[in-house]
């Protein structure tokens, strides 16, 4: 393993095609404004480095980054790479991660619109994120204690599990398939439309018109806050341990809630049943 310490690189493809290199305390910045510092490299360890130039890690294999900073000028930092570990790092450039496989992220601060598109296998834990269109069309996500703020997240994802997360996000989980969300809080409008085989367990869901046009939808021991016009044209099995503002035309299944402010059943194809534990709901036919 070759070690490079406390050097500055600003030229094009400064360390292109490197093998078994450890970079410590280095800066990728300067007037030459070069791109693609570590492109086509493998077995790379990066520690306490500063990245202010574009596309540093493309087509890399076996990459480890820790204690580093990727600025907003470090666009599209990691694309087409495999077997990647990123710890305690700021990832602040747009489109920071795409088309990668087998990625592990922990303790990071991510500010990156359009982050994580078409990623195959990512573990993320103890990380904060600000992003729009976060993780679109990705598969096999395993998230643990991740905080997200940003619109249009997790659209078209598949085969994923989320635990102990906090998401403040609009239009999340649209067209998602085979997803489980546990012990999490999800705030935002129009949650989960058109999703399939998605389960929320011990979750708090906040916001208008959630979970419409769904198939194979399950809610287990969930709370719903400010949720009106929920479950329209959805196939759903739901155990809700709170009141619901209103439920509209569930297509099939069974919904149980503590109370429902209004039940709207004005579609002849809506055959879902609604059970209220306490009191009576105001039904509108």
Residue, then its C-alpha position, 0 to 999 in steps of 0.5 A: x500500500x502506497x501512502x500519500x500524505x498532505x499533498x495537493x492535487x489539481x490536475x486532470x486525473x491526478x491519480x487515475x488508475x491507482x492501485x492500493x493507495x492510501x491518501x491522508x490529509x490531501x487536498x484535491x483543489x486548485x487553479x488547474x481545476x482538474x477532474x476525475x482524480x481517482x477514476x478507474x482505481x481500486x483498493x483506495x483508502x482516503x482519510x481526512x481529505x478535502x475534495x473541491x473538484x468534480x467526479x473524483x471517484x468514478x468506476x472505482x472498486x474497493x474504496x474507503x473514505x473517512x473523515x473527509x469533505x466533498x464540497x458543493x463544487x465536488x459534483x457527482x463524486x461517486x458514480x459506477x463504483x463498487x464495494x464502497x465505505x464512507x464514514x464521518x464525511x460531508x457529501x455536499x455536491x449535487x448527484x453525489x452517488x449514482x449507479x453504484x453497488x454495495x455501498x455502506x454509509x455511516x455518520x455522514x452529513x449529506x446535502x446533495x440533490x438527486x442523490x443515490x439514483x440507481x444504486x444496488x445495495x446500500x446500507x446507511x445509518x446514523x446519517x442526516x440528509x438534505x436532498x430532492x429525488x433521493x434514492x430514486x430507482x434504487x434497490x436493496x436499501x437498508x437504512x437505520x436511524x437516518x434523518x431526511x429532509x427533501x421532496x420526492x424521495x424513495x420513488x420506484x425503490x424495491x426490496x428495502x428496509x427502514x428502521x428508526x428513521x425520520x423523514x420530512x418529505x413530500x411524495x415519498x415511496x411512490x411506486x415503491x415495491x417490497x418495502x418495510x418501514x419500522x419504528x419511523x416517523x414520516x411527515x409529508x403530503x401524498x405518501x406512498x401513492x401507487x406502491x406495492x407490498x409496502x408495510x409500515x409497522x409502529x410508525x407515525x404518518x403525518x400529512x394529507x392524502x396518504x397511501x392512495x392507489x396502493x396494492x398489498x399495503x399494510x399498516x401495523x400499530x401505526x398512528x396517523x396525524x392530519x391524514x385526510x382522504x386516506x387510502x383512496x382506491x387502495x388494497x389495504x390491511x391497516x391497524x391504526x392506533x389513532x384517529x384518522x381525519x378522513x378515509x376515502x373509497x378504499x378498494x379492498x381490505x380492512x381498516x381499523x382505527x380508534x376513530x374516523x372523522x369522516x368516511x367517504x364511500x361514493x365509488x361503487x367499486x370501493x369495497x374496503x371495510x372500515x371499523x371504528x373502535x370508539x364512537x361513530x364515524x360520519x359516513x358520506x355515501 
